[in-house]
Amino acid sequence: SAAKDSLDKLGLDIPVIGLAKRFEHIITTKKGPGEVIVLPHSSPALKLLMHVRDEAHRFAVSSHRRRRSARLTHSILDGISGIGEAKKKALINHFGSVEKIGQATMEELCQIEGINKKLGLRILEKFREHGPWNGADKM
């Protein structure tokens, strides 16, 4: 129905079908509630539709995982003015993880070369803005 709504908004009159997962019924997009077509489970046409559906799902899931993985290569540290790659690496090397940086005190942060109280305060504020630290944000 979402695909049909998008096509309607674009003014395109293209036939659309859906494949209901539970009973593998084919639903067409006619005006109104649509027509349900039931094919035998041994039908080659039904098997083809099921394969197309499963491949589309596999593609969507792998694409989502790829985008999520790319997002995880960045961290909360990337959004702090004054933190470049060198200071980011120094912080990670010293504390071991972004999570531990988020739990550090001002004194602990200032032990890192290049981190003064002003930058330490920016780091602490950024972690506070980010909300309760859950460790999901990696380097």
N, CA, C and O atoms as a GROMACS GRO file, in nm:
protein
  556
    1SER      N    1   0.082  -0.120   0.000
    1SER     CA    2   0.000   0.000   0.000
    1SER      C    3   0.087   0.126   0.000
    1SER      O    4   0.048   0.228  -0.058
    2ALA      N    5   0.203   0.121   0.065
    2ALA     CA    6   0.292   0.236   0.065
    2ALA      C    7   0.345   0.263  -0.075
    2ALA      O    8   0.354   0.378  -0.118
    3ALA      N    9   0.380   0.159  -0.147
    3ALA     CA   10   0.428   0.175  -0.284
    3ALA      C   11   0.318   0.233  -0.372
    3ALA      O   12   0.343   0.321  -0.454
    4LYS      N   13   0.198   0.184  -0.355
    4LYS     CA   14   0.084   0.233  -0.434
    4LYS      C   15   0.057   0.379  -0.403
    4LYS      O   16   0.031   0.457  -0.494
    5ASP      N   17   0.063   0.419  -0.275
    5ASP     CA   18   0.043   0.559  -0.236
    5ASP      C   19   0.147   0.648  -0.302
    5ASP      O   20   0.115   0.757  -0.350
    6SER      N   21   0.273   0.604  -0.305
    6SER     CA   22   0.380   0.682  -0.368
    6SER      C   23   0.357   0.697  -0.517
    6SER      O   24   0.376   0.805  -0.573
    7LEU      N   25   0.316   0.589  -0.582
    7LEU     CA   26   0.289   0.595  -0.726
    7LEU      C   27   0.172   0.689  -0.755
    7LEU      O   28   0.176   0.766  -0.851
    8ASP      N   29   0.069   0.683  -0.671
    8ASP     CA   30  -0.046   0.772  -0.688
    8ASP      C   31  -0.006   0.918  -0.674
    8ASP      O   32  -0.050   1.003  -0.752
    9LYS      N   33   0.079   0.949  -0.576
    9LYS     CA   34   0.126   1.087  -0.556
    9LYS      C   35   0.204   1.137  -0.677
    9LYS      O   36   0.202   1.256  -0.708
   10LEU      N   37   0.272   1.046  -0.744
   10LEU     CA   38   0.348   1.082  -0.863
   10LEU      C   39   0.262   1.083  -0.989
   10LEU      O   40   0.308   1.118  -1.098
   11GLY      N   41   0.136   1.044  -0.973
   11GLY     CA   42   0.045   1.041  -1.087
   11GLY      C   43   0.070   0.925  -1.181
   11GLY      O   44   0.034   0.932  -1.299
   12LEU      N   45   0.131   0.819  -1.131
   12LEU     CA   46   0.162   0.703  -1.214
   12LEU      C   47   0.060   0.592  -1.189
   12LEU      O   48   0.032   0.556  -1.075
   13ASP      N   49   0.005   0.539  -1.296
   13ASP     CA   50  -0.093   0.432  -1.284
   13ASP      C   51  -0.027   0.301  -1.326
   13ASP      O   52  -0.046   0.252  -1.438
   14ILE      N   53   0.050   0.245  -1.234
   14ILE     CA   54   0.123   0.122  -1.260
   14ILE      C   55   0.066   0.013  -1.170
   14ILE      O   56   0.054   0.033  -1.049
   15PRO      N   57   0.030  -0.101  -1.227
   15PRO     CA   58  -0.024  -0.209  -1.142
   15PRO      C   59   0.080  -0.256  -1.041
   15PRO      O   60   0.199  -0.270  -1.073
   16VAL      N   61   0.034  -0.280  -0.919
   16VAL     CA   62   0.122  -0.325  -0.811
   16VAL      C   63   0.057  -0.446  -0.746
   16VAL      O   64  -0.065  -0.453  -0.732
   17ILE      N   65   0.141  -0.542  -0.706
   17ILE     CA   66   0.088  -0.656  -0.629
   17ILE      C   67   0.168  -0.668  -0.500
   17ILE      O   68   0.281  -0.620  -0.491
   18GLY      N   69   0.107  -0.731  -0.404
   18GLY     CA   70   0.175  -0.761  -0.279
   18GLY      C   71   0.164  -0.909  -0.251
   18GLY      O   72   0.072  -0.974  -0.299
   19LEU      N   73   0.257  -0.960  -0.175
   19LEU     CA   74   0.254  -1.101  -0.140
   19LEU      C   75   0.246  -1.112   0.012
   19LEU      O   76   0.344  -1.086   0.082
   20ALA      N   77   0.128  -1.149   0.060
   20ALA     CA   78   0.107  -1.161   0.204
   20ALA      C   79   0.190  -1.279   0.256
   20ALA      O   80   0.179  -1.390   0.204
   21LYS      N   81   0.271  -1.253   0.357
   21LYS     CA   82   0.366  -1.356   0.403
   21LYS      C   83   0.300  -1.479   0.464
   21LYS      O   84   0.339  -1.591   0.433
   22ARG      N   85   0.203  -1.459   0.548
   22ARG     CA   86   0.151  -1.572   0.626
   22ARG      C   87   0.095  -1.684   0.538
   22ARG      O   88   0.130  -1.801   0.553
   23PHE      N   89   0.007  -1.646   0.444
   23PHE     CA   90  -0.055  -1.748   0.361
   23PHE      C   91  -0.006  -1.745   0.216
   23PHE      O   92  -0.051  -1.823   0.133
   24GLU      N   93   0.087  -1.652   0.186
   24GLU     CA   94   0.142  -1.637   0.052
   24GLU      C   95   0.032  -1.607  -0.050
   24GLU      O   96   0.033  -1.659  -0.162
   25HIS      N   97  -0.064  -1.522  -0.010
   25HIS     CA   98  -0.170  -1.479  -0.102
   25HIS      C   99  -0.120  -1.358  -0.180
   25HIS      O  100  -0.047  -1.274  -0.126
   26ILE      N  101  -0.160  -1.348  -0.304
   26ILE     CA  102  -0.125  -1.235  -0.389
   26ILE      C  103  -0.238  -1.133  -0.379
   26ILE      O  104  -0.355  -1.168  -0.395
   27ILE      N  105  -0.203  -1.008  -0.352
   27ILE     CA  106  -0.302  -0.903  -0.339
   27ILE      C  107  -0.273  -0.800  -0.448
   27ILE      O  108  -0.162  -0.749  -0.459
   28THR      N  109  -0.376  -0.770  -0.530
   28THR     CA  110  -0.359  -0.674  -0.638
   28THR      C  111  -0.405  -0.536  -0.593
   28THR      O  112  -0.473  -0.522  -0.492
   29THR      N  113  -0.368  -0.434  -0.671
   29THR     CA  114  -0.402  -0.296  -0.634
   29THR      C  115  -0.511  -0.242  -0.723
   29THR      O  116  -0.487  -0.151  -0.803
   30LYS      N  117  -0.627  -0.294  -0.711
   30LYS     CA  118  -0.740  -0.237  -0.783
   30LYS      C  119  -0.803  -0.133  -0.693
   30LYS      O  120  -0.770  -0.125  -0.575
   31LYS      N  121  -0.892  -0.054  -0.747
   31LYS     CA  122  -0.962   0.045  -0.666
   31LYS      C  123  -1.036  -0.028  -0.554
   31LYS      O  124  -1.095  -0.134  -0.577
   32GLY      N  125  -1.033   0.025  -0.436
   32GLY     CA  126  -1.099  -0.040  -0.323
   32GLY      C  127  -1.004  -0.132  -0.250
   32GLY      O  128  -0.883  -0.109  -0.251
   33PRO      N  129  -1.057  -0.237  -0.187
   33PRO     CA  130  -0.973  -0.324  -0.103
   33PRO      C  131  -0.876  -0.412  -0.180
   33PRO      O  132  -0.784  -0.467  -0.119
   34GLY      N  133  -0.892  -0.427  -0.310
   34GLY     CA  134  -0.801  -0.510  -0.387
   34GLY      C  135  -0.853  -0.651  -0.400
   34GLY      O  136  -0.944  -0.693  -0.328
   35GLU      N  137  -0.794  -0.724  -0.490
   35GLU     CA  138  -0.836  -0.860  -0.518
   35GLU      C  139  -0.730  -0.955  -0.462
   35GLU      O  140  -0.610  -0.928  -0.472
   36VAL      N  141  -0.774  -1.065  -0.405
   36VAL     CA  142  -0.681  -1.164  -0.350
   36VAL      C  143  -0.678  -1.282  -0.447
   36VAL      O  144  -0.781  -1.336  -0.486
   37ILE      N  145  -0.557  -1.322  -0.484
   37ILE     CA  146  -0.538  -1.437  -0.572
   37ILE      C  147  -0.463  -1.543  -0.492
   37ILE      O  148  -0.359  -1.516  -0.433
   38VAL      N  149  -0.518  -1.663  -0.491
   38VAL     CA  150  -0.455  -1.772  -0.417
   38VAL      C  151  -0.405  -1.874  -0.518
   38VAL      O  152  -0.481  -1.932  -0.596
   39LEU      N  153  -0.272  -1.895  -0.515
   39LEU     CA  154  -0.211  -1.995  -0.602
   39LEU      C  155  -0.169  -2.115  -0.518
   39LEU      O  156  -0.138  -2.099  -0.399
   40PRO      N  157  -0.166  -2.234  -0.576
   40PRO     CA  158  -0.119  -2.351  -0.501
   40PRO      C  159   0.027  -2.331  -0.459
   40PRO      O  160   0.105  -2.269  -0.531
   41HIS      N  161   0.064  -2.384  -0.344
   41HIS     CA  162   0.202  -2.369  -0.297
   41HIS      C  163   0.305  -2.431  -0.391
   41HIS      O  164   0.423  -2.397  -0.385
   42SER      N  165   0.262  -2.521  -0.476
   42SER     CA  166   0.355  -2.584  -0.570
   42SER      C  167   0.368  -2.504  -0.700
   42SER      O  168   0.444  -2.543  -0.788
   43SER      N  169   0.295  -2.395  -0.713
   43SER     CA  170   0.294  -2.315  -0.836
   43SER      C  171   0.430  -2.250  -0.861
   43SER      O  172   0.484  -2.184  -0.772
   44PRO      N  173   0.487  -2.268  -0.982
   44PRO     CA  174   0.613  -2.201  -1.016
   44PRO      C  175   0.600  -2.048  -1.009
   44PRO      O  176   0.696  -1.980  -0.971
   45ALA      N  177   0.484  -1.994  -1.045
   45ALA     CA  178   0.464  -1.849  -1.039
   45ALA      C  179   0.472  -1.800  -0.895
   45ALA      O  180   0.533  -1.697  -0.867
   46LEU      N  181   0.410  -1.873  -0.803
   46LEU     CA  182   0.415  -1.835  -0.662
   46LEU      C  183   0.558  -1.846  -0.610
   46LEU      O  184   0.604  -1.760  -0.535
   47LYS      N  185   0.628  -1.951  -0.648
   47LYS     CA  186   0.766  -1.969  -0.604
   47LYS      C  187   0.855  -1.855  -0.654
   47LYS      O  188   0.943  -1.808  -0.582
   48LEU      N  189   0.832  -1.809  -0.778
   48LEU     CA  190   0.907  -1.696  -0.832
   48LEU      C  191   0.879  -1.569  -0.751
   48LEU      O  192   0.972  -1.496  -0.715
   49LEU      N  193   0.752  -1.541  -0.723
   49LEU     CA  194   0.716  -1.423  -0.644
   49LEU      C  195   0.778  -1.429  -0.504
   49LEU      O  196   0.825  -1.328  -0.453
   50MET      N  197   0.777  -1.546  -0.444
   50MET     CA  198   0.836  -1.562  -0.311
   50MET      C  199   0.987  -1.536  -0.316
   50MET      O  200   1.043  -1.473  -0.226
   51HIS      N  201   1.051  -1.584  -0.422
   51HIS     CA  202   1.195  -1.564  -0.437
   51HIS      C  203   1.226  -1.415  -0.456
   51HIS      O  204   1.321  -1.364  -0.396
   52VAL      N  205   1.148  -1.346  -0.538
   52VAL     CA  206   1.168  -1.202  -0.560
   52VAL      C  207   1.150  -1.128  -0.428
   52VAL      O  208   1.229  -1.040  -0.394
   53ARG      N  209   1.045  -1.162  -0.352
   53ARG     CA  210   1.021  -1.097  -0.223
   53ARG      C  211   1.138  -1.120  -0.128
   53ARG      O  212   1.184  -1.026  -0.063
   54ASP      N  213   1.184  -1.244  -0.119
   54ASP     CA  214   1.294  -1.276  -0.028
   54ASP      C  215   1.423  -1.206  -0.068
   54ASP      O  216   1.498  -1.162   0.019
   55GLU      N  217   1.450  -1.195  -0.197
   55GLU     CA  218   1.570  -1.124  -0.244
   55GLU      C  219   1.561  -0.975  -0.214
   55GLU      O  220   1.660  -0.913  -0.175
   56ALA      N  221   1.443  -0.917  -0.233
   56ALA     CA  222   1.424  -0.775  -0.203
   56ALA      C  223   1.448  -0.750  -0.054
   56ALA      O  224   1.509  -0.651  -0.016
   57HIS      N  225   1.400  -0.840   0.029
   57HIS     CA  226   1.419  -0.828   0.173
   57HIS      C  227   1.568  -0.842   0.208
   57HIS      O  228   1.620  -0.764   0.288
   58ARG      N  229   1.634  -0.940   0.148
   58ARG     CA  230   1.776  -0.961   0.174
   58ARG      C  231   1.857  -0.837   0.134
   58ARG      O  232   1.948  -0.795   0.207
   59PHE      N  233   1.824  -0.779   0.020
   59PHE     CA  234   1.893  -0.660  -0.029
   59PHE      C  235   1.872  -0.542   0.068
   59PHE      O  236   1.966  -0.471   0.101
   60ALA      N  237   1.748  -0.522   0.112
   60ALA     CA  238   1.717  -0.412   0.203
   60ALA      C  239   1.791  -0.428   0.336
   60ALA      O  240   1.844  -0.330   0.389
   61VAL      N  241   1.795  -0.549   0.389
   61VAL     CA  242   1.863  -0.574   0.516
   61VAL      C  243   2.013  -0.552   0.502
   61VAL      O  244   2.074  -0.488   0.587
   62SER      N  245   2.073  -0.603   0.395
   62SER     CA  246   2.218  -0.586   0.379
   62SER      C  247   2.253  -0.438   0.354
   62SER      O  248   2.356  -0.391   0.401
   63SER      N  249   2.168  -0.366   0.283
   63SER     CA  250   2.191  -0.223   0.261
   63SER      C  251   2.184  -0.148   0.393
   63SER      O  252   2.266  -0.060   0.419
   64HIS      N  253   2.086  -0.181   0.474
   64HIS     CA  254   2.073  -0.117   0.606
   64HIS      C  255   2.196  -0.145   0.692
   64HIS      O  256   2.247  -0.055   0.758
   65ARG      N  257   2.242  -0.268   0.692
   65ARG     CA  258   2.360  -0.304   0.772
   65ARG      C  259   2.485  -0.230   0.725
   65ARG      O  260   2.567  -0.188   0.806
   66ARG      N  261   2.498  -0.215   0.594
   66ARG     CA  262   2.613  -0.144   0.538
   66ARG      C  263   2.611   0.003   0.581
   66ARG      O  264   2.714   0.058   0.620
   67ARG      N  265   2.493   0.067   0.574
   67ARG     CA  266   2.481   0.208   0.616
   67ARG      C  267   2.506   0.221   0.766
   67ARG      O  268   2.573   0.315   0.809
   68ARG      N  269   2.454   0.128   0.845
   68ARG     CA  270   2.474   0.133   0.990
   68ARG      C  271   2.622   0.116   1.023
   68ARG      O  272   2.674   0.184   1.111
   69SER      N  273   2.689   0.025   0.955
   69SER     CA  274   2.830   0.002   0.978
   69SER      C  275   2.911   0.127   0.947
   69SER      O  276   3.004   0.161   1.020
   70ALA      N  277   2.878   0.195   0.838
   70ALA     CA  278   2.949   0.318   0.802
   70ALA      C  279   2.927   0.424   0.909
   70ALA      O  280   3.019   0.500   0.940
   71ARG      N  281   2.807   0.430   0.965
   71ARG     CA  282   2.777   0.527   1.069
   71ARG      C  283   2.858   0.500   1.195
   71ARG      O  284   2.897   0.593   1.265
   72LEU      N  285   2.883   0.372   1.223
   72LEU     CA  286   2.954   0.336   1.345
   72LEU      C  287   3.105   0.362   1.337
   72LEU      O  288   3.174   0.357   1.438
   73THR      N  289   3.156   0.391   1.218
   73THR     CA  290   3.299   0.423   1.208
   73THR      C  291   3.325   0.565   1.257
   73THR      O  292   3.440   0.604   1.276
   74HIS      N  293   3.221   0.640   1.278
   74HIS     CA  294   3.232   0.774   1.334
   74HIS      C  295   3.191   0.768   1.480
   74HIS      O  296   3.121   0.675   1.521
   75SER      N  297   3.234   0.865   1.556
   75SER     CA  298   3.197   0.865   1.697
   75SER      C  299   3.155   1.003   1.741
   75SER      O  300   3.165   1.099   1.666
   76ILE      N  301   3.110   1.012   1.862
   76ILE     CA  302   3.070   1.137   1.923
   76ILE      C  303   3.186   1.236   1.925
   76ILE      O  304   3.165   1.357   1.925
   77LEU      N  305   3.308   1.184   1.926
   77LEU     CA  306   3.426   1.270   1.927
   77LEU      C  307   3.439   1.352   1.799
   77LEU      O  308   3.497   1.461   1.801
   78ASP      N  309   3.385   1.301   1.688
   78ASP     CA  310   3.396   1.371   1.559
   78ASP      C  311   3.321   1.504   1.561
   78ASP      O  312   3.351   1.591   1.480
   79GLY      N  313   3.226   1.520   1.650
   79GLY     CA  314   3.147   1.642   1.654
   79GLY      C  315   3.200   1.747   1.751
   79GLY      O  316   3.131   1.845   1.778
   80ILE      N  317   3.319   1.727   1.803
   80ILE     CA  318   3.374   1.821   1.902
   80ILE      C  319   3.481   1.907   1.837
   80ILE      O  320   3.580   1.857   1.784
   81SER      N  321   3.459   2.038   1.843
   81SER     CA  322   3.556   2.133   1.787
   81SER      C  323   3.688   2.121   1.864
   81SER      O  324   3.689   2.123   1.987
   82GLY      N  325   3.797   2.108   1.792
   82GLY     CA  326   3.928   2.096   1.855
   82GLY      C  327   3.977   1.953   1.866
   82GLY      O  328   4.090   1.929   1.907
   83ILE      N  329   3.891   1.857   1.829
   83ILE     CA  330   3.931   1.715   1.831
   83ILE      C  331   3.949   1.670   1.687
   83ILE      O  332   3.853   1.657   1.611
   84GLY      N  333   4.074   1.646   1.650
   84GLY     CA  334   4.104   1.592   1.519
   84GLY      C  335   4.141   1.445   1.534
   84GLY      O  336   4.124   1.386   1.641
   85GLU      N  337   4.191   1.388   1.427
   85GLU     CA  338   4.226   1.245   1.430
   85GLU      C  339   4.333   1.216   1.535
   85GLU      O  340   4.325   1.113   1.603
   86ALA      N  341   4.433   1.303   1.549
   86ALA     CA  342   4.543   1.277   1.643
   86ALA      C  343   4.492   1.274   1.788
   86ALA      O  344   4.526   1.184   1.864
   87LYS      N  345   4.411   1.373   1.825
   87LYS     CA  346   4.360   1.377   1.963
   87LYS      C  347   4.258   1.266   1.986
   87LYS      O  348   4.250   1.210   2.095
   88LYS      N  349   4.181   1.236   1.883
   88LYS     CA  350   4.085   1.125   1.893
   88LYS      C  351   4.159   0.994   1.922
   88LYS      O  352   4.119   0.918   2.009
   89LYS      N  353   4.267   0.969   1.848
   89LYS     CA  354   4.346   0.847   1.869
   89LYS      C  355   4.412   0.848   2.006
   89LYS      O  356   4.418   0.745   2.073
   90ALA      N  357   4.463   0.965   2.048
   90ALA     CA  358   4.527   0.974   2.180
   90ALA      C  359   4.426   0.943   2.291
   90ALA      O  360   4.459   0.873   2.387
   91LEU      N  361   4.305   0.995   2.277
   91LEU     CA  362   4.201   0.968   2.377
   91LEU      C  363   4.166   0.819   2.381
   91LEU      O  364   4.156   0.759   2.488
   92ILE      N  365   4.147   0.761   2.262
   92ILE     CA  366   4.112   0.617   2.254
   92ILE      C  367   4.226   0.532   2.310
   92ILE      O  368   4.201   0.437   2.384
   93ASN      N  369   4.350   0.565   2.274
   93ASN     CA  370   4.464   0.488   2.325
   93ASN      C  371   4.474   0.496   2.477
   93ASN      O  372   4.505   0.397   2.543
   94HIS      N  373   4.448   0.614   2.532
   94HIS     CA  374   4.459   0.632   2.677
   94HIS      C  375   4.346   0.564   2.752
   94HIS      O  376   4.370   0.493   2.850
   95PHE      N  377   4.224   0.584   2.706
   95PHE     CA  378   4.108   0.532   2.780
   95PHE      C  379   4.062   0.394   2.733
   95PHE      O  380   3.996   0.321   2.808
   96GLY      N  381   4.096   0.357   2.611
   96GLY     CA  382   4.062   0.223   2.562
   96GLY      C  383   3.932   0.217   2.483
   96GLY      O  384   3.916   0.127   2.401
   97SER      N  385   3.840   0.310   2.507
   97SER     CA  386   3.713   0.309   2.433
   97SER      C  387   3.647   0.446   2.445
   97SER      O  388   3.679   0.525   2.534
   98VAL      N  389   3.554   0.472   2.354
   98VAL     CA  390   3.477   0.596   2.359
   98VAL      C  391   3.390   0.596   2.485
   98VAL      O  392   3.370   0.700   2.548
   99GLU      N  393   3.341   0.479   2.522
   99GLU     CA  394   3.258   0.468   2.642
   99GLU      C  395   3.334   0.516   2.766
   99GLU      O  396   3.279   0.590   2.848
  100LYS      N  397   3.459   0.475   2.779
  100LYS     CA  398   3.539   0.516   2.895
  100LYS      C  399   3.573   0.664   2.891
  100LYS      O  400   3.586   0.728   2.995
  101ILE      N  401   3.587   0.720   2.770
  101ILE     CA  402   3.608   0.864   2.759
  101ILE      C  403   3.486   0.936   2.814
  101ILE      O  404   3.499   1.036   2.885
  102GLY      N  405   3.368   0.886   2.782
  102GLY     CA  406   3.244   0.946   2.830
  102GLY      C  407   3.228   0.939   2.980
  102GLY      O  408   3.152   1.016   3.038
  103GLN      N  409   3.299   0.848   3.045
  103GLN     CA  410   3.292   0.833   3.190
  103GLN      C  411   3.407   0.904   3.261
  103GLN      O  412   3.414   0.904   3.384
  104ALA      N  413   3.497   0.964   3.185
  104ALA     CA  414   3.617   1.026   3.243
  104ALA      C  415   3.583   1.157   3.314
  104ALA      O  416   3.483   1.223   3.284
  105THR      N  417   3.669   1.193   3.407
  105THR     CA  418   3.658   1.322   3.476
  105THR      C  419   3.741   1.425   3.402
  105THR      O  420   3.819   1.391   3.313
  106MET      N  421   3.722   1.550   3.438
  106MET     CA  422   3.801   1.658   3.377
  106MET      C  423   3.950   1.635   3.400
  106MET      O  424   4.030   1.655   3.309
  107GLU      N  425   3.986   1.594   3.521
  107GLU     CA  426   4.128   1.571   3.554
  107GLU      C  427   4.186   1.461   3.466
  107GLU      O  428   4.299   1.473   3.418
  108GLU      N  429   4.110   1.354   3.445
  108GLU     CA  430   4.158   1.243   3.362
  108GLU      C  431   4.174   1.288   3.216
  108GLU      O  432   4.271   1.250   3.150
  109LEU      N  433   4.080   1.367   3.168
  109LEU     CA  434   4.090   1.416   3.030
  109LEU      C  435   4.212   1.505   3.010
  109LEU      O  436   4.281   1.496   2.909
  110CYS      N  437   4.239   1.590   3.109
  110CYS     CA  438   4.350   1.684   3.097
  110CYS      C  439   4.487   1.617   3.107
  110CYS      O  440   4.589   1.683   3.083
  111GLN      N  441   4.492   1.489   3.140
  111GLN     CA  442   4.619   1.415   3.141
  111GLN      C  443   4.668   1.386   2.999
  111GLN      O  444   4.786   1.356   2.979
  112ILE      N  445   4.577   1.396   2.902
  112ILE     CA  446   4.612   1.366   2.763
  112ILE      C  447   4.679   1.490   2.702
  112ILE      O  448   4.631   1.602   2.717
  113GLU      N  449   4.791   1.467   2.634
  113GLU     CA  450   4.863   1.578   2.570
  113GLU      C  451   4.771   1.647   2.470
  113GLU      O  452   4.710   1.582   2.385
  114GLY      N  453   4.762   1.781   2.480
  114GLY     CA  454   4.680   1.859   2.388
  114GLY      C  455   4.538   1.883   2.437
  114GLY      O  456   4.463   1.958   2.375
  115ILE      N  457   4.501   1.820   2.549
  115ILE     CA  458   4.367   1.841   2.605
  115ILE      C  459   4.381   1.933   2.725
  115ILE      O  460   4.432   1.893   2.829
  116ASN      N  461   4.336   2.058   2.709
  116ASN     CA  462   4.336   2.151   2.821
  116ASN      C  463   4.196   2.155   2.883
  116ASN      O  464   4.107   2.083   2.840
  117LYS      N  465   4.178   2.240   2.985
  117LYS     CA  466   4.048   2.244   3.054
  117LYS      C  467   3.936   2.291   2.961
  117LYS      O  468   3.823   2.244   2.971
  118LYS      N  469   3.967   2.382   2.870
  118LYS     CA  470   3.865   2.432   2.778
  118LYS      C  471   3.815   2.320   2.686
  118LYS      O  472   3.694   2.303   2.667
  119LEU      N  473   3.909   2.242   2.630
  119LEU     CA  474   3.872   2.131   2.543
  119LEU      C  475   3.809   2.018   2.625
  119LEU      O  476   3.714   1.954   2.580
  120GLY      N  477   3.861   1.995   2.744
  120GLY     CA  478   3.803   1.894   2.833
  120GLY      C  479   3.658   1.926   2.864
  120GLY      O  480   3.574   1.836   2.867
  121LEU      N  481   3.628   2.053   2.886
  121LEU     CA  482   3.491   2.095   2.913
  121LEU      C  483   3.401   2.070   2.792
  121LEU      O  484   3.287   2.026   2.807
  122ARG      N  485   3.454   2.098   2.671
  122ARG     CA  486   3.377   2.070   2.549
  122ARG      C  487   3.347   1.921   2.534
  122ARG      O  488   3.237   1.882   2.493
  123ILE      N  489   3.445   1.839   2.569
  123ILE     CA  490   3.426   1.693   2.560
  123ILE      C  491   3.317   1.651   2.658
  123ILE      O  492   3.224   1.579   2.621
  124LEU      N  493   3.328   1.696   2.783
  124LEU     CA  494   3.229   1.659   2.884
  124LEU      C  495   3.089   1.707   2.845
  124LEU      O  496   2.991   1.634   2.862
  125GLU      N  497   3.078   1.829   2.794
  125GLU     CA  498   2.948   1.883   2.753
  125GLU      C  499   2.888   1.802   2.639
  125GLU      O  500   2.768   1.776   2.637
  126LYS      N  501   2.972   1.761   2.543
  126LYS     CA  502   2.923   1.683   2.430
  126LYS      C  503   2.867   1.549   2.476
  126LYS      O  504   2.762   1.505   2.428
  127PHE      N  505   2.936   1.485   2.569
  127PHE     CA  506   2.887   1.358   2.620
  127PHE      C  507   2.758   1.376   2.700
  127PHE      O  508   2.670   1.291   2.696
  128ARG      N  509   2.746   1.488   2.774
  128ARG     CA  510   2.622   1.516   2.848
  128ARG      C  511   2.507   1.539   2.752
  128ARG      O  512   2.396   1.490   2.775
  129GLU      N  513   2.532   1.613   2.642
  129GLU     CA  514   2.428   1.638   2.540
  129GLU      C  515   2.382   1.508   2.476
  129GLU      O  516   2.265   1.491   2.442
  130HIS      N  517   2.476   1.417   2.461
  130HIS     CA  518   2.449   1.290   2.394
  130HIS      C  519   2.355   1.203   2.476
  130HIS      O  520   2.300   1.106   2.424
  131GLY      N  521   2.336   1.235   2.602
  131GLY     CA  522   2.245   1.160   2.688
  131GLY      C  523   2.320   1.052   2.764
  131GLY      O  524   2.443   1.046   2.759
  132PRO      N  525   2.245   0.968   2.834
  132PRO     CA  526   2.309   0.860   2.911
  132PRO      C  527   2.397   0.776   2.821
  132PRO      O  528   2.355   0.734   2.713
  133TRP      N  529   2.518   0.753   2.864
  133TRP     CA  530   2.614   0.682   2.781
  133TRP      C  531   2.582   0.534   2.778
  133TRP      O  532   2.579   0.469   2.883
  134ASN      N  533   2.557   0.480   2.658
  134ASN     CA  534   2.523   0.338   2.645
  134ASN      C  535   2.630   0.257   2.574
  134ASN      O  536   2.617   0.135   2.559
  135GLY      N  537   2.736   0.323   2.529
  135GLY     CA  538   2.846   0.249   2.466
  135GLY      C  539   2.820   0.209   2.323
  135GLY      O  540   2.904   0.141   2.264
  136ALA      N  541   2.705   0.249   2.264
  136ALA     CA  542   2.674   0.207   2.126
  136ALA      C  543   2.757   0.284   2.024
  136ALA      O  544   2.769   0.240   1.910
  137ASP      N  545   2.813   0.395   2.063
  137ASP     CA  546   2.887   0.479   1.970
  137ASP      C  547   3.035   0.440   1.977
  137ASP      O  548   3.100   0.464   2.078
  138LYS      N  549   3.087   0.382   1.873
  138LYS     CA  550   3.225   0.335   1.871
  138LYS      C  551   3.313   0.433   1.793
  138LYS      O  552   3.263   0.526   1.730
  139MET      N  553   3.442   0.411   1.799
  139MET     CA  554   3.533   0.496   1.721
  139MET      C  555   3.518   0.468   1.575
  139MET      O  556   3.586   0.530   1.493
   0.00000   0.00000   0.00000
